[in-house]
Amino acid sequence: MKRRTIISAFFPRPLALAGVLLAAAPAAHAQTPVAPPAAALGTPASSATGPWTLQAAVDYALTHNLTVRATELTAQQQEAAQRLNRAALLPTAGLTGTQGFNFGTNRDPFTNQFQQLNVRSNNFSATAQVTLFSGFQLRNTVKQGQLEAQAARIDIDKARNDLSLDVASSFLQLLLAQELIRASEARLSTVREQVTRSEKLLRAGAVAEGNVLDSRAQLAGEERTLVTAQNQRDLAQLALVQQLNLDPATASRFEVVVPALPDPTAFAATADAMDPTATFELARQSLPEIKAADLRVLSARRNLDIARGAYYPRLTLAGGVQTGFSSVRSQQQRVIGDPIAVPVLQIDPAAPGGYAPSPYVLLSPQTTFQQLDYKFLDQLSDNRGEFIQFSLNVPILNGLQSRVGVQRAQVNIQQTELQAEQTRLQLRQTIQQSYADAVAAQRRFAASSRQVEALTLAFRNAEIRFNNGLLNGTDFNIARNNLTAAESDMIQAKYEFFFRRKVLDFYQGKPLTL
C-alpha cells in the first residue's frame, strides 16, 4: 500500500506544472507548422512509424494536434479583422437602382402633377462617401488591430510550447511506468524463486508451513503491484497517443525509445547550470506569454486614443449622381405649318376704336405642338443630376458616453498592465519552483540510493535468515516492502529530476531531448 501511494503521488505533478505556464520558446521553435487538411482535423492522424523519441513525438504533436490548429485559426480570424480595419480607411461607394409600378391617381416624380394613369418609374443613383477626419479613430483602430494580430500570432507559439511540455511530461511518465514495470518484474521473479525454494525446504522439513504461506502471499502482492504498474503504463501511453492525435487502435503497438538517463547525482553543478535568476532573464526575453502581454498593454493604450477620438468633430465628404425615368412623361415637339395672312391695322381717328385696316397684311407661320414619347435613355440623360456635400458633426453632449468610454479605456490599461505583471511574476515563481523541485528531487534520489543500498544488504540478510528458518514471514515481508518502497521512490525521484531539469532547459531555449 505504501508503494502504491508513492506511485500515484508523482503522476499528477508534471501535468499540473505543464498546464500552468510552462513555455519558453526560442525563435527556432516558433515557426508555424504546416496545417493538415481540413478534412483530417476531426479524425485521429494515422499511425506513424516508431519507436518514438521525445523530439519526434513533440514535432509530430505540433503538426497534428487540434489545439494548436485551433489557435492558428483564431489568429487567422484576428488577421481578417485587421484587414477590415484597414478597409475602413477607404471610401465607400455603391450603386442603387429601383423600379416601381403605380396604379390609379399618382404623382409624376418629375413634373409633380397628379394624373390618373398607371406609372412605371425607375431611379438610379451612384454615391460615394469618405471620412476626412474622425479624431484619428480609424487610424488608431488599424494600429490597435496590428497589435492584436501580433499577439494572436504569438499565442500560437504559446500553444505550441504548452503542448511540447505536455508531451514531454507524458513521455517521461511513460518511461517511468515502464521502469517501474521492469523493477516489479524483477522482484516478481525473485519472489517466485523464493516461493519455489520455500516449498522445497518445507518438503525437506527445514521450514515451517507458515513461511511458505507468507511467501505465496508476498507473490500475490507483487503480482498485484505489477498489474498496477502496467495499468499506469497503459494510461500514460494512451495520454501520449491522444496528444499526438494518433489512432487509439495503435496504442498497443506504440513504442518509445528508452534513453540512457545518467545518474542525477552526476549533475554536481546543478545550482550553476540551472540558476533561476539567469533562467528567468532568458525566458522573459523569449517567452511568448510575455510578448503577448506587452503587446496587449500597447493595444489597450491605443484603445484609449480611440476613446478620446470621440471628443473630436467628424468630417465626411459625400458625392454622387442620380437619374430616373417615368413612363407618363412625354416630350413636346413644335410643328410649323403654312403661313397665314394677318391684317395689319393702322391708326385712324375717324374709325371706330381709332384703328382701321391697312392695305398691308402680315404673313405669320402656323405653329402647333405635338406630344411624343420620351425615350428611356433620353430621360436618363436629361434627368441626370450630381451633388457633392460636406458633413460636419460636432459632439456636444451624448449622455457622457465619450467620457465614460475614456474612463473605461484607462481602467483597461491598468488591468492589462496588471496582467502582464502577473504573467512575469508567475513565470518567476514557476522557474523558482521548478528549480527547487529539481534540487529536491536530486537530493531525494541521492538519499533514496543510499537507502536502497542499505536496505538491499538488510534484505539479503533477512532472506538468508528466512531460508534458514531464523526469521518469520512477517519480518521478512517488512524487509522486502521497505526495499520495494525505497526503489520506487528512487526511480520516481530520478524522473522528476529530469523533468524539472528539462523544464528549465526549455526556458533557456534548449531543445527538448533526452
Residue pairs with C-beta under 8 A, 6 or more apart in sequence:
2 481
2 485
3 225
3 481
3 484
3 485
3 488
4 225
4 228
6 485
6 488
6 489
6 492
7 180
7 228
7 229
7 232
7 488
7 492
10 176
10 492
10 495
10 496
11 173
11 232
11 236
13 496
14 169
14 172
14 173
14 496
14 499
15 166
15 169
17 165
17 169
17 430
17 433
17 434
17 503
18 162
18 165
18 166
18 168
18 169
19 162
19 166
20 426
20 430
21 289
21 423
21 426
21 427
21 430
22 161
22 162
22 165
22 430
22 503
22 506
23 157
23 158
23 160
23 161
23 162
23 164
23 165
23 287
23 288
23 289
23 506
24 161
24 282
24 283
24 286
24 287
24 506
24 507
24 508
24 509
25 157
25 158
25 160
25 161
25 164
25 286
25 287
25 288
25 509
26 286
26 509
27 286
29 157
29 160
29 161
29 164
29 511
30 157
30 160
30 288
32 72
32 156
33 62
33 63
33 68
33 160
34 63
35 69
35 72
36 45
36 63
36 64
36 69
41 66
41 69
44 245
44 246
44 247
44 248
45 64
45 244
45 245
45 246
45 247
46 246
46 247
47 246
47 247
47 250
47 253
48 60
48 244
48 246
50 253
50 254
50 255
50 256
51 255
51 256
51 257
52 60
52 171
52 254
52 255
52 256
52 257
53 256
53 257
53 259
53 513
53 514
54 167
54 168
54 171
54 259
54 512
54 513
54 514
55 511
55 512
55 513
57 167
57 171
57 240
57 244
57 256
58 163
58 164
58 167
58 168
58 512
60 244
61 163
61 164
61 167
61 243
61 244
61 245
62 68
62 160
62 163
62 164
64 244
64 245
65 163
65 243
65 244
65 245
66 245
67 159
67 163
68 156
68 159
68 160
68 163
71 155
71 156
71 158
71 159
72 156
74 152
74 155
75 149
75 152
75 153
75 155
75 156
77 152
78 145
78 148
78 149
78 152
79 149
79 152
79 153
81 145
81 148
81 149
82 142
82 145
82 146
82 148
82 149
85 138
85 141
85 142
85 144
85 145
86 142
86 145
88 138
88 141
88 142
89 138
89 139
89 142
90 130
91 128
91 129
91 130
92 128
92 129
92 130
93 126
93 127
93 128
93 129
94 126
94 127
94 128
95 124
95 125
95 126
96 123
96 124
96 125
96 126
96 127
97 122
97 123
97 124
97 125
98 122
98 123
98 124
99 120
99 121
99 122
100 119
100 120
100 121
100 122
101 118
101 119
101 120
102 118
102 119
102 120
102 121
103 118
104 116
104 118
105 114
105 115
105 116
106 114
106 115
106 117
106 119
107 113
107 114
107 115
108 114
108 115
108 119
108 326
108 328
108 329
109 121
109 123
109 324
109 326
110 324
110 326
110 329
110 383
111 329
115 328
117 328
118 327
119 326
119 327
119 328
120 326
120 327
121 324
121 325
121 326
121 327
122 324
122 325
123 322
123 323
123 324
124 322
124 323
124 324
124 380
125 320
125 321
125 322
125 323
126 320
126 321
126 322
127 318
127 319
127 320
128 318
128 319
128 320
129 316
129 317
129 318
129 319
130 316
130 317
130 318
131 138
131 314
131 315
131 316
132 315
132 316
132 317
133 312
133 313
133 314
133 315
134 309
134 312
134 314
134 315
135 308
135 309
135 310
135 311
135 312
135 313
135 314
136 305
136 309
136 312
137 306
137 309
137 310
140 302
140 305
140 306
140 309
141 306
143 302
144 299
144 302
144 303
144 306
147 295
147 296
147 298
147 299
147 302
148 295
148 296
148 299
150 295
151 291
151 292
151 295
151 296
151 299
154 288
154 291
154 292
154 295
155 288
155 292
157 288
158 288
158 289
158 292
161 288
161 506
163 243
164 506
164 512
165 503
165 506
165 512
166 243
167 240
167 243
167 244
168 499
168 502
168 506
168 512
169 499
170 236
170 239
170 240
170 243
171 240
171 256
172 495
172 498
172 499
172 502
173 236
173 239
173 495
174 233
174 236
174 237
174 240
174 256
175 256
175 258
175 259
175 495
176 236
176 491
176 492
176 495
177 229
177 232
177 233
177 236
177 237
178 233
178 258
179 491
179 495
180 229
180 232
180 233
180 488
180 491
181 226
181 229
181 230
181 233
183 487
183 488
183 491
184 222
184 225
184 226
184 229
185 226
187 222
187 225
187 480
187 484
188 219
188 222
188 223
188 226
191 215
191 218
191 219
191 222
191 480
192 219
194 215
194 218
194 219
194 463
195 212
195 215
195 216
195 218
195 219
197 467
198 207
198 211
198 212
198 215
198 467
199 212
201 207
201 211
201 467
201 469
202 208
202 209
202 211
202 212
206 468
206 469
207 467
207 469
208 469
210 472
210 473
211 466
211 469
211 472
211 473
211 476
213 473
214 472
214 473
214 474
214 476
214 477
215 473
217 473
217 477
218 473
218 476
218 477
218 480
225 484
234 251
237 251
237 254
238 248
238 251
240 254
240 256
241 248
241 250
241 251
241 254
242 248
246 254
259 514
261 494
261 495
261 498
261 514
264 441
264 442
264 445
264 446
264 493
264 494
264 497
264 498
265 442
265 445
265 446
265 449
267 273
267 442
267 501
270 438
270 439
270 442
271 439
274 435
274 438
274 501
274 504
275 435
276 428
276 431
276 432
276 434
276 435
276 504
279 431
279 435
279 504
279 507
279 508
280 427
280 428
280 431
280 507
282 507
282 508
282 509
283 290
283 427
283 431
283 507
283 508
284 290
284 424
284 427
286 509
287 427
287 507
289 423
289 427
290 420
290 423
290 424
290 427
293 416
293 419
293 420
293 423
293 424
294 420
296 416
296 419
296 420
297 413
297 416
297 417
297 420
299 416
300 409
300 412
300 413
300 415
300 416
300 417
301 413
303 409
303 412
303 413
304 406
304 409
304 410
304 412
304 413
306 409
307 402
307 405
307 406
307 408
307 409
308 406
308 409
310 395
310 398
310 401
310 402
310 405
310 406
311 395
311 402
312 395
313 392
313 393
313 394
313 395
314 392
314 393
314 395
315 390
315 391
315 392
315 393
316 390
316 391
316 393
317 388
317 389
317 390
317 391
318 388
318 389
318 390
318 391
319 386
319 387
319 388
319 389
320 386
320 387
321 384
321 385
321 386
321 387
322 384
322 385
322 386
322 387
323 379
323 380
323 381
323 383
323 384
323 385
324 379
324 380
324 383
325 376
325 379
325 380
325 383
326 374
326 379
329 374
329 379
330 371
330 372
330 373
330 374
331 371
331 372
331 373
331 374
331 378
332 369
332 370
332 371
332 372
333 369
333 370
333 371
333 372
334 367
334 368
334 369
334 370
335 367
335 368
335 369
335 370
336 365
336 366
336 367
337 365
337 366
337 367
337 368
338 365
338 366
339 363
339 364
339 365
339 366
340 363
340 364
340 366
341 361
341 362
341 363
342 361
342 362
342 363
342 364
343 357
343 358
343 361
343 362
344 357
344 358
344 360
344 361
344 362
345 355
345 356
345 357
345 358
346 355
346 356
346 357
346 358
347 354
347 355
348 354
348 355
348 356
350 356
395 402
431 504
431 507
434 500
434 503
434 504
434 507
435 500
435 504
437 496
437 500
438 497
438 500
438 501
438 504
441 493
441 494
441 496
441 497
441 500
442 493
442 497
444 489
444 493
445 490
445 493
445 494
445 497
448 486
448 489
448 490
448 493
449 490
451 486
451 489
451 490
452 483
452 486
452 487
452 490
455 479
455 482
455 483
455 486
456 483
458 479
458 482
458 483
459 479
459 480
459 482
459 483
462 471
462 475
462 476
462 479
462 480
463 476
463 479
465 471
465 476
466 472
466 473
466 476
498 514
502 512
502 514
505 512
506 512
